[in-house]
Amino acid sequence: MTVRRNRRRSGISVDELVDQLPDQFLVPELEIENGNMTGLGRYMRDLDEHLRQEMGLLPTTDPRSAGQHPPVAEVMAAIGCPPSDWYRELLT
């Protein structure tokens, strides 16, 4: 039986990841619903999933993915929208 494994690209830099981002991640939208930031969680989950695919990491649904974390916050900071800006916007 042949076992197929994802090709790992964990050595890929944040700049390379940013260069490969689809447009949907380049202009995140802040969504506030009943005083809660619903858009940040959704955006970060989608970005995490995309980066996992790009880096060849296991999906979060796989128990073996424990300890594998793509650089979501670093990518967000590199495109000019760190998570702290979302909170700052909510508080203003």
Biopython code that builds the backbone (N, CA, C, O; Angstrom):
import numpy as np
from Bio.PDB.StructureBuilder import StructureBuilder

atoms = [
    (1, "MET", "N", (0.844, -1.170, 0.000)),
    (1, "MET", "CA", (0.000, 0.000, 0.000)),
    (1, "MET", "C", (0.898, 1.245, 0.000)),
    (1, "MET", "O", (1.874, 1.318, 0.748)),
    (2, "THR", "N", (0.562, 2.200, -0.831)),
    (2, "THR", "CA", (1.317, 3.442, -0.930)),
    (2, "THR", "C", (0.746, 4.475, 0.027)),
    (2, "THR", "O", (-0.463, 4.706, 0.053)),
    (3, "VAL", "N", (1.612, 5.092, 0.809)),
    (3, "VAL", "CA", (1.191, 6.151, 1.714)),
    (3, "VAL", "C", (1.638, 7.471, 1.126)),
    (3, "VAL", "O", (2.824, 7.673, 0.863)),
    (4, "ARG", "N", (0.690, 8.369, 0.919)),
    (4, "ARG", "CA", (1.010, 9.691, 0.364)),
    (4, "ARG", "C", (1.074, 10.704, 1.478)),
    (4, "ARG", "O", (0.224, 10.725, 2.368)),
    (5, "ARG", "N", (2.064, 11.522, 1.426)),
    (5, "ARG", "CA", (2.221, 12.567, 2.433)),
    (5, "ARG", "C", (2.264, 13.920, 1.736)),
    (5, "ARG", "O", (2.717, 14.044, 0.598)),
    (6, "ASN", "N", (1.786, 14.918, 2.446)),
    (6, "ASN", "CA", (1.866, 16.282, 1.918)),
    (6, "ASN", "C", (3.324, 16.705, 1.836)),
    (6, "ASN", "O", (4.132, 16.368, 2.701)),
    (7, "ARG", "N", (3.641, 17.430, 0.811)),
    (7, "ARG", "CA", (4.985, 17.986, 0.697)),
    (7, "ARG", "C", (5.083, 19.175, 1.645)),
    (7, "ARG", "O", (4.309, 20.126, 1.541)),
    (8, "ARG", "N", (6.018, 19.118, 2.552)),
    (8, "ARG", "CA", (6.179, 20.204, 3.520)),
    (8, "ARG", "C", (6.994, 21.327, 2.936)),
    (8, "ARG", "O", (8.012, 21.112, 2.278)),
    (9, "ARG", "N", (6.524, 22.527, 3.189)),
    (9, "ARG", "CA", (7.237, 23.719, 2.744)),
    (9, "ARG", "C", (7.407, 24.645, 3.931)),
    (9, "ARG", "O", (7.248, 25.860, 3.814)),
    (10, "SER", "N", (7.729, 24.063, 5.068)),
    (10, "SER", "CA", (7.780, 24.872, 6.283)),
    (10, "SER", "C", (8.907, 25.890, 6.257)),
    (10, "SER", "O", (8.908, 26.814, 7.070)),
    (11, "GLY", "N", (9.874, 25.752, 5.341)),
    (11, "GLY", "CA", (10.962, 26.716, 5.256)),
    (11, "GLY", "C", (10.610, 27.961, 4.460)),
    (11, "GLY", "O", (11.471, 28.807, 4.223)),
    (12, "ILE", "N", (9.372, 28.081, 4.051)),
    (12, "ILE", "CA", (8.940, 29.227, 3.253)),
    (12, "ILE", "C", (8.869, 30.475, 4.145)),
    (12, "ILE", "O", (8.404, 30.406, 5.283)),
    (13, "SER", "N", (9.327, 31.599, 3.625)),
    (13, "SER", "CA", (9.376, 32.830, 4.416)),
    (13, "SER", "C", (8.026, 33.540, 4.435)),
    (13, "SER", "O", (7.156, 33.278, 3.604)),
    (14, "VAL", "N", (7.870, 34.441, 5.397)),
    (14, "VAL", "CA", (6.645, 35.235, 5.501)),
    (14, "VAL", "C", (6.459, 36.067, 4.232)),
    (14, "VAL", "O", (5.342, 36.192, 3.730)),
    (15, "ASP", "N", (7.544, 36.631, 3.716)),
    (15, "ASP", "CA", (7.442, 37.435, 2.486)),
    (15, "ASP", "C", (6.942, 36.597, 1.320)),
    (15, "ASP", "O", (6.131, 37.066, 0.521)),
    (16, "GLU", "N", (7.415, 35.365, 1.216)),
    (16, "GLU", "CA", (6.941, 34.487, 0.139)),
    (16, "GLU", "C", (5.468, 34.149, 0.321)),
    (16, "GLU", "O", (4.711, 34.102, -0.649)),
    (17, "LEU", "N", (5.061, 33.912, 1.569)),
    (17, "LEU", "CA", (3.654, 33.628, 1.834)),
    (17, "LEU", "C", (2.773, 34.819, 1.469)),
    (17, "LEU", "O", (1.697, 34.648, 0.896)),
    (18, "VAL", "N", (3.231, 36.020, 1.801)),
    (18, "VAL", "CA", (2.470, 37.235, 1.480)),
    (18, "VAL", "C", (2.353, 37.395, -0.033)),
    (18, "VAL", "O", (1.289, 37.748, -0.540)),
    (19, "ASP", "N", (3.437, 37.138, -0.750)),
    (19, "ASP", "CA", (3.414, 37.265, -2.211)),
    (19, "ASP", "C", (2.414, 36.308, -2.850)),
    (19, "ASP", "O", (1.898, 36.588, -3.932)),
    (20, "GLN", "N", (2.135, 35.187, -2.197)),
    (20, "GLN", "CA", (1.243, 34.170, -2.762)),
    (20, "GLN", "C", (-0.189, 34.266, -2.253)),
    (20, "GLN", "O", (-1.030, 33.439, -2.607)),
    (21, "LEU", "N", (-0.474, 35.270, -1.425)),
    (21, "LEU", "CA", (-1.824, 35.389, -0.871)),
    (21, "LEU", "C", (-2.850, 35.760, -1.937)),
    (21, "LEU", "O", (-2.599, 36.643, -2.757)),
    (22, "PRO", "N", (-3.990, 35.102, -1.932)),
    (22, "PRO", "CA", (-5.082, 35.516, -2.810)),
    (22, "PRO", "C", (-5.627, 36.876, -2.360)),
    (22, "PRO", "O", (-5.458, 37.262, -1.203)),
    (23, "ASP", "N", (-6.265, 37.584, -3.254)),
    (23, "ASP", "CA", (-6.789, 38.924, -2.972)),
    (23, "ASP", "C", (-7.720, 38.966, -1.766)),
    (23, "ASP", "O", (-7.761, 39.973, -1.059)),
    (24, "GLN", "N", (-8.461, 37.901, -1.519)),
    (24, "GLN", "CA", (-9.425, 37.901, -0.410)),
    (24, "GLN", "C", (-8.758, 38.133, 0.937)),
    (24, "GLN", "O", (-9.418, 38.571, 1.879)),
    (25, "PHE", "N", (-7.456, 37.848, 1.052)),
    (25, "PHE", "CA", (-6.761, 38.040, 2.321)),
    (25, "PHE", "C", (-6.044, 39.382, 2.397)),
    (25, "PHE", "O", (-5.590, 39.775, 3.472)),
    (26, "LEU", "N", (-5.935, 40.080, 1.298)),
    (26, "LEU", "CA", (-5.179, 41.332, 1.283)),
    (26, "LEU", "C", (-5.953, 42.520, 1.835)),
    (26, "LEU", "O", (-5.356, 43.494, 2.294)),
    (27, "VAL", "N", (-7.275, 42.445, 1.793)),
    (27, "VAL", "CA", (-8.106, 43.543, 2.294)),
    (27, "VAL", "C", (-9.151, 42.954, 3.246)),
    (27, "VAL", "O", (-10.309, 42.772, 2.870)),
    (28, "PRO", "N", (-8.731, 42.658, 4.483)),
    (28, "PRO", "CA", (-9.697, 42.092, 5.436)),
    (28, "PRO", "C", (-10.733, 43.127, 5.834)),
    (28, "PRO", "O", (-10.457, 44.327, 5.857)),
    (29, "GLU", "N", (-11.927, 42.649, 6.146)),
    (29, "GLU", "CA", (-13.014, 43.535, 6.541)),
    (29, "GLU", "C", (-13.330, 43.332, 8.014)),
    (29, "GLU", "O", (-13.487, 42.200, 8.473)),
    (30, "LEU", "N", (-13.422, 44.425, 8.747)),
    (30, "LEU", "CA", (-13.782, 44.379, 10.154)),
    (30, "LEU", "C", (-15.296, 44.273, 10.261)),
    (30, "LEU", "O", (-16.031, 45.123, 9.758)),
    (31, "GLU", "N", (-15.745, 43.221, 10.921)),
    (31, "GLU", "CA", (-17.179, 43.026, 11.115)),
    (31, "GLU", "C", (-17.477, 43.016, 12.604)),
    (31, "GLU", "O", (-16.880, 42.250, 13.360)),
    (32, "ILE", "N", (-18.395, 43.861, 13.016)),
    (32, "ILE", "CA", (-18.796, 43.907, 14.419)),
    (32, "ILE", "C", (-20.276, 43.577, 14.485)),
    (32, "ILE", "O", (-21.105, 44.218, 13.840)),
    (33, "GLU", "N", (-20.589, 42.561, 15.280)),
    (33, "GLU", "CA", (-21.956, 42.098, 15.405)),
    (33, "GLU", "C", (-22.295, 42.002, 16.891)),
    (33, "GLU", "O", (-21.684, 41.210, 17.608)),
    (34, "ASN", "N", (-23.239, 42.778, 17.356)),
    (34, "ASN", "CA", (-23.619, 42.810, 18.774)),
    (34, "ASN", "C", (-22.420, 43.069, 19.682)),
    (34, "ASN", "O", (-22.306, 42.467, 20.750)),
    (35, "GLY", "N", (-21.537, 43.955, 19.263)),
    (35, "GLY", "CA", (-20.377, 44.296, 20.062)),
    (35, "GLY", "C", (-19.240, 43.289, 19.989)),
    (35, "GLY", "O", (-18.232, 43.448, 20.677)),
    (36, "ASN", "N", (-19.385, 42.252, 19.161)),
    (36, "ASN", "CA", (-18.352, 41.230, 19.008)),
    (36, "ASN", "C", (-17.691, 41.340, 17.643)),
    (36, "ASN", "O", (-18.342, 41.640, 16.643)),
    (37, "MET", "N", (-16.387, 41.092, 17.619)),
    (37, "MET", "CA", (-15.648, 41.114, 16.354)),
    (37, "MET", "C", (-15.738, 39.758, 15.686)),
    (37, "MET", "O", (-14.881, 38.905, 15.916)),
    (38, "THR", "N", (-16.737, 39.538, 14.877)),
    (38, "THR", "CA", (-16.905, 38.246, 14.219)),
    (38, "THR", "C", (-15.941, 38.086, 13.054)),
    (38, "THR", "O", (-15.555, 36.963, 12.727)),
    (39, "GLY", "N", (-15.551, 39.166, 12.432)),
    (39, "GLY", "CA", (-14.699, 39.092, 11.245)),
    (39, "GLY", "C", (-13.284, 38.644, 11.536)),
    (39, "GLY", "O", (-12.684, 37.964, 10.704)),
    (40, "LEU", "N", (-12.723, 38.997, 12.684)),
    (40, "LEU", "CA", (-11.342, 38.648, 12.997)),
    (40, "LEU", "C", (-11.163, 37.144, 13.112)),
    (40, "LEU", "O", (-10.238, 36.584, 12.525)),
    (41, "GLY", "N", (-12.031, 36.491, 13.854)),
    (41, "GLY", "CA", (-11.926, 35.040, 14.012)),
    (41, "GLY", "C", (-12.081, 34.306, 12.693)),
    (41, "GLY", "O", (-11.329, 33.376, 12.401)),
    (42, "ARG", "N", (-13.051, 34.720, 11.901)),
    (42, "ARG", "CA", (-13.292, 34.091, 10.603)),
    (42, "ARG", "C", (-12.089, 34.303, 9.669)),
    (42, "ARG", "O", (-11.629, 33.374, 9.005)),
    (43, "TYR", "N", (-11.599, 35.538, 9.638)),
    (43, "TYR", "CA", (-10.451, 35.864, 8.786)),
    (43, "TYR", "C", (-9.225, 35.042, 9.190)),
    (43, "TYR", "O", (-8.532, 34.488, 8.336)),
    (44, "MET", "N", (-8.963, 34.967, 10.504)),
    (44, "MET", "CA", (-7.781, 34.236, 10.964)),
    (44, "MET", "C", (-7.910, 32.735, 10.716)),
    (44, "MET", "O", (-6.917, 32.085, 10.392)),
    (45, "ARG", "N", (-9.105, 32.172, 10.859)),
    (45, "ARG", "CA", (-9.315, 30.744, 10.546)),
    (45, "ARG", "C", (-9.070, 30.473, 9.069)),
    (45, "ARG", "O", (-8.388, 29.513, 8.711)),
    (46, "ASP", "N", (-9.633, 31.330, 8.208)),
    (46, "ASP", "CA", (-9.453, 31.145, 6.770)),
    (46, "ASP", "C", (-7.992, 31.315, 6.369)),
    (46, "ASP", "O", (-7.478, 30.554, 5.549)),
    (47, "LEU", "N", (-7.324, 32.310, 6.945)),
    (47, "LEU", "CA", (-5.913, 32.534, 6.647)),
    (47, "LEU", "C", (-5.066, 31.370, 7.154)),
    (47, "LEU", "O", (-4.143, 30.930, 6.467)),
    (48, "ASP", "N", (-5.372, 30.871, 8.345)),
    (48, "ASP", "CA", (-4.664, 29.714, 8.894)),
    (48, "ASP", "C", (-4.790, 28.517, 7.956)),
    (48, "ASP", "O", (-3.801, 27.841, 7.670)),
    (49, "GLU", "N", (-5.998, 28.256, 7.480)),
    (49, "GLU", "CA", (-6.229, 27.130, 6.572)),
    (49, "GLU", "C", (-5.438, 27.308, 5.276)),
    (49, "GLU", "O", (-4.814, 26.367, 4.786)),
    (50, "HIS", "N", (-5.470, 28.515, 4.731)),
    (50, "HIS", "CA", (-4.734, 28.783, 3.495)),
    (50, "HIS", "C", (-3.232, 28.588, 3.694)),
    (50, "HIS", "O", (-2.571, 27.951, 2.874)),
    (51, "LEU", "N", (-2.694, 29.142, 4.791)),
    (51, "LEU", "CA", (-1.257, 29.027, 5.045)),
    (51, "LEU", "C", (-0.855, 27.579, 5.297)),
    (51, "LEU", "O", (0.223, 27.161, 4.874)),
    (52, "ARG", "N", (-1.692, 26.811, 5.972)),
    (52, "ARG", "CA", (-1.404, 25.391, 6.172)),
    (52, "ARG", "C", (-1.268, 24.677, 4.836)),
    (52, "ARG", "O", (-0.369, 23.855, 4.658)),
    (53, "GLN", "N", (-2.152, 24.984, 3.899)),
    (53, "GLN", "CA", (-2.072, 24.363, 2.572)),
    (53, "GLN", "C", (-0.802, 24.790, 1.853)),
    (53, "GLN", "O", (-0.117, 23.959, 1.256)),
    (54, "GLU", "N", (-0.482, 26.075, 1.905)),
    (54, "GLU", "CA", (0.715, 26.582, 1.231)),
    (54, "GLU", "C", (1.993, 25.982, 1.815)),
    (54, "GLU", "O", (2.956, 25.727, 1.091)),
    (55, "MET", "N", (1.990, 25.760, 3.124)),
    (55, "MET", "CA", (3.188, 25.277, 3.805)),
    (55, "MET", "C", (3.232, 23.752, 3.905)),
    (55, "MET", "O", (4.217, 23.190, 4.384)),
    (56, "GLY", "N", (2.173, 23.085, 3.457)),
    (56, "GLY", "CA", (2.134, 21.630, 3.516)),
    (56, "GLY", "C", (1.944, 21.092, 4.924)),
    (56, "GLY", "O", (2.380, 19.982, 5.229)),
    (57, "LEU", "N", (1.291, 21.874, 5.792)),
    (57, "LEU", "CA", (1.028, 21.425, 7.153)),
    (57, "LEU", "C", (-0.290, 20.668, 7.193)),
    (57, "LEU", "O", (-1.136, 20.822, 6.312)),
    (58, "LEU", "N", (-0.453, 19.855, 8.216)),
    (58, "LEU", "CA", (-1.685, 19.097, 8.384)),
    (58, "LEU", "C", (-2.839, 20.037, 8.737)),
    (58, "LEU", "O", (-2.622, 21.071, 9.369)),
    (59, "PRO", "N", (-4.070, 19.685, 8.332)),
    (59, "PRO", "CA", (-5.227, 20.506, 8.720)),
    (59, "PRO", "C", (-5.466, 20.404, 10.222)),
    (59, "PRO", "O", (-5.051, 19.431, 10.852)),
    (60, "THR", "N", (-6.123, 21.386, 10.791)),
    (60, "THR", "CA", (-6.365, 21.405, 12.236)),
    (60, "THR", "C", (-7.260, 20.258, 12.682)),
    (60, "THR", "O", (-7.265, 19.913, 13.864)),
    (61, "THR", "N", (-8.013, 19.662, 11.773)),
    (61, "THR", "CA", (-8.880, 18.543, 12.126)),
    (61, "THR", "C", (-8.087, 17.259, 12.362)),
    (61, "THR", "O", (-8.621, 16.297, 12.914)),
    (62, "ASP", "N", (-6.827, 17.232, 11.953)),
    (62, "ASP", "CA", (-5.973, 16.061, 12.135)),
    (62, "ASP", "C", (-5.287, 16.163, 13.496)),
    (62, "ASP", "O", (-4.602, 17.152, 13.758)),
    (63, "PRO", "N", (-5.454, 15.158, 14.374)),
    (63, "PRO", "CA", (-4.835, 15.234, 15.698)),
    (63, "PRO", "C", (-3.309, 15.336, 15.653)),
    (63, "PRO", "O", (-2.690, 15.793, 16.614)),
    (64, "ARG", "N", (-2.713, 14.921, 14.562)),
    (64, "ARG", "CA", (-1.252, 15.005, 14.437)),
    (64, "ARG", "C", (-0.785, 16.437, 14.163)),
    (64, "ARG", "O", (0.418, 16.691, 14.116)),
    (65, "SER", "N", (-1.713, 17.366, 13.982)),
    (65, "SER", "CA", (-1.333, 18.747, 13.674)),
    (65, "SER", "C", (-0.952, 19.535, 14.924)),
    (65, "SER", "O", (-0.543, 20.692, 14.820)),
    (66, "ALA", "N", (-1.078, 18.934, 16.090)),
    (66, "ALA", "CA", (-0.733, 19.630, 17.336)),
    (66, "ALA", "C", (0.699, 20.140, 17.261)),
    (66, "ALA", "O", (1.621, 19.395, 16.929)),
    (67, "GLY", "N", (0.870, 21.401, 17.569)),
    (67, "GLY", "CA", (2.205, 22.000, 17.541)),
    (67, "GLY", "C", (2.600, 22.578, 16.196)),
    (67, "GLY", "O", (3.662, 23.191, 16.077)),
    (68, "GLN", "N", (1.765, 22.396, 15.177)),
    (68, "GLN", "CA", (2.046, 22.977, 13.858)),
    (68, "GLN", "C", (1.224, 24.255, 13.724)),
    (68, "GLN", "O", (-0.005, 24.218, 13.661)),
    (69, "HIS", "N", (1.920, 25.375, 13.682)),
    (69, "HIS", "CA", (1.219, 26.654, 13.609)),
    (69, "HIS", "C", (1.820, 27.519, 12.508)),
    (69, "HIS", "O", (2.990, 27.895, 12.584)),
    (70, "PRO", "N", (1.032, 27.838, 11.486)),
    (70, "PRO", "CA", (1.534, 28.763, 10.472)),
    (70, "PRO", "C", (1.629, 30.176, 11.053)),
    (70, "PRO", "O", (0.956, 30.490, 12.034)),
    (71, "PRO", "N", (2.457, 31.021, 10.454)),
    (71, "PRO", "CA", (2.677, 32.378, 10.990)),
    (71, "PRO", "C", (1.556, 33.353, 10.639)),
    (71, "PRO", "O", (1.780, 34.316, 9.907)),
    (72, "VAL", "N", (0.354, 33.110, 11.157)),
    (72, "VAL", "CA", (-0.815, 33.922, 10.819)),
    (72, "VAL", "C", (-0.610, 35.387, 11.231)),
    (72, "VAL", "O", (-0.785, 36.285, 10.408)),
    (73, "ALA", "N", (-0.247, 35.635, 12.476)),
    (73, "ALA", "CA", (-0.076, 37.012, 12.952)),
    (73, "ALA", "C", (1.041, 37.725, 12.208)),
    (73, "ALA", "O", (0.933, 38.918, 11.922)),
    (74, "GLU", "N", (2.112, 37.007, 11.892)),
    (74, "GLU", "CA", (3.228, 37.607, 11.162)),
    (74, "GLU", "C", (2.819, 38.004, 9.747)),
    (74, "GLU", "O", (3.224, 39.057, 9.255)),
    (75, "VAL", "N", (2.019, 37.164, 9.091)),
    (75, "VAL", "CA", (1.531, 37.482, 7.747)),
    (75, "VAL", "C", (0.589, 38.679, 7.807)),
    (75, "VAL", "O", (0.652, 39.565, 6.955)),
    (76, "MET", "N", (-0.287, 38.707, 8.817)),
    (76, "MET", "CA", (-1.203, 39.833, 8.960)),
    (76, "MET", "C", (-0.426, 41.132, 9.168)),
    (76, "MET", "O", (-0.778, 42.163, 8.594)),
    (77, "ALA", "N", (0.619, 41.089, 9.977)),
    (77, "ALA", "CA", (1.439, 42.283, 10.207)),
    (77, "ALA", "C", (2.150, 42.700, 8.926)),
    (77, "ALA", "O", (2.277, 43.892, 8.649)),
    (78, "ALA", "N", (2.614, 41.727, 8.141)),
    (78, "ALA", "CA", (3.335, 42.024, 6.905)),
    (78, "ALA", "C", (2.451, 42.694, 5.857)),
    (78, "ALA", "O", (2.943, 43.466, 5.035)),
    (79, "ILE", "N", (1.141, 42.404, 5.882)),
    (79, "ILE", "CA", (0.251, 43.054, 4.909)),
    (79, "ILE", "C", (-0.358, 44.329, 5.481)),
    (79, "ILE", "O", (-1.171, 44.986, 4.830)),
    (80, "GLY", "N", (0.044, 44.674, 6.708)),
    (80, "GLY", "CA", (-0.385, 45.954, 7.285)),
    (80, "GLY", "C", (-1.654, 45.909, 8.096)),
    (80, "GLY", "O", (-2.267, 46.954, 8.319)),
    (81, "CYS", "N", (-2.079, 44.738, 8.549)),
    (81, "CYS", "CA", (-3.281, 44.671, 9.385)),
    (81, "CYS", "C", (-3.082, 43.680, 10.528)),
    (81, "CYS", "O", (-3.731, 42.635, 10.565)),
    (82, "PRO", "N", (-2.179, 44.007, 11.469)),
    (82, "PRO", "CA", (-1.985, 43.103, 12.603)),
    (82, "PRO", "C", (-3.257, 43.003, 13.443)),
    (82, "PRO", "O", (-4.068, 43.929, 13.449)),
    (83, "PRO", "N", (-3.439, 41.882, 14.156)),
    (83, "PRO", "CA", (-4.644, 41.725, 14.978)),
    (83, "PRO", "C", (-4.855, 42.874, 15.958)),
    (83, "PRO", "O", (-5.997, 43.205, 16.274)),
    (84, "SER", "N", (-3.791, 43.482, 16.438)),
    (84, "SER", "CA", (-3.930, 44.595, 17.389)),
    (84, "SER", "C", (-4.702, 45.762, 16.773)),
    (84, "SER", "O", (-5.421, 46.467, 17.482)),
    (85, "ASP", "N", (-4.563, 45.975, 15.466)),
    (85, "ASP", "CA", (-5.311, 47.050, 14.803)),
    (85, "ASP", "C", (-6.818, 46.786, 14.839)),
    (85, "ASP", "O", (-7.608, 47.723, 14.953)),
    (86, "TRP", "N", (-7.213, 45.528, 14.744)),
    (86, "TRP", "CA", (-8.635, 45.181, 14.791)),
    (86, "TRP", "C", (-9.200, 45.562, 16.156)),
    (86, "TRP", "O", (-10.280, 46.144, 16.255)),
    (87, "TYR", "N", (-8.452, 45.224, 17.204)),
    (87, "TYR", "CA", (-8.931, 45.542, 18.558)),
    (87, "TYR", "C", (-8.940, 47.051, 18.786)),
    (87, "TYR", "O", (-9.858, 47.582, 19.411)),
    (88, "ARG", "N", (-7.933, 47.730, 18.286)),
    (88, "ARG", "CA", (-7.872, 49.182, 18.426)),
    (88, "ARG", "C", (-9.076, 49.825, 17.751)),
    (88, "ARG", "O", (-9.668, 50.761, 18.289)),
    (89, "GLU", "N", (-9.432, 49.331, 16.589)),
    (89, "GLU", "CA", (-10.582, 49.864, 15.843)),
    (89, "GLU", "C", (-11.885, 49.610, 16.609)),
    (89, "GLU", "O", (-12.773, 50.462, 16.643)),
    (90, "LEU", "N", (-11.984, 48.434, 17.218)),
    (90, "LEU", "CA", (-13.186, 48.099, 17.968)),
    (90, "LEU", "C", (-13.357, 49.015, 19.172)),
    (90, "LEU", "O", (-14.478, 49.389, 19.518)),
    (91, "LEU", "N", (-12.251, 49.375, 19.809)),
    (91, "LEU", "CA", (-12.300, 50.181, 21.029)),
    (91, "LEU", "C", (-12.480, 51.673, 20.764)),
    (91, "LEU", "O", (-12.723, 52.436, 21.699)),
    (92, "THR", "N", (-12.365, 52.103, 19.508)),
    (92, "THR", "CA", (-12.507, 53.531, 19.211)),
    (92, "THR", "C", (-13.910, 53.878, 18.794)),
    (92, "THR", "O", (-14.200, 55.040, 18.509)),
]
sb = StructureBuilder()
sb.init_structure("model")
sb.init_model(0)
sb.init_chain("A")
sb.init_seg("    ")
for serial, (resi, resn, name, xyz) in enumerate(atoms, 1):
    if name == "N":
        sb.init_residue(resn, " ", resi, " ")
    sb.init_atom(name, np.array(xyz, "f"), 0.0, 1.0, " ", f" {name:<3s}", serial, name[0])
structure = sb.get_structure()
